[in-house]
Amino acid sequence: MKTVYKLSVIEYTVFKEVLEINTIREKRLSKKWSQTYLAQLSGVPQPTISQIENGTRQYPTFENMKKIAEALDLRLEDIFLPGQKDMN
């Protein structure tokens, strides 16, 4: 019997474990943006961005990650699936 998996909160937690937080920092720095500027563009508070980049934000919300990705012109896959990273 084949098991079918659905994206759920549990899977999101697993994705979080493989989250390459450096992708956000690298892309932000390549644009020469401060965390404050990224916060203004994305609508995500600067302290939250700092915590995500430093790995101290245990469970960043999907919505915040989506906002950050959009502001940085990244795909969510670039953040959540590091092996698929495309930093163009």
Buried (B, 14 or more C-beta within 10 A) or exposed (E): EEEEEEEEEEEBEEBBEEBBBEBBBBBBEEEEBEBEBBBEBBEBEBEBBBBBBEEEBEEBEBEBBBBBBBBBEBBBEBBBBBEEBEEE
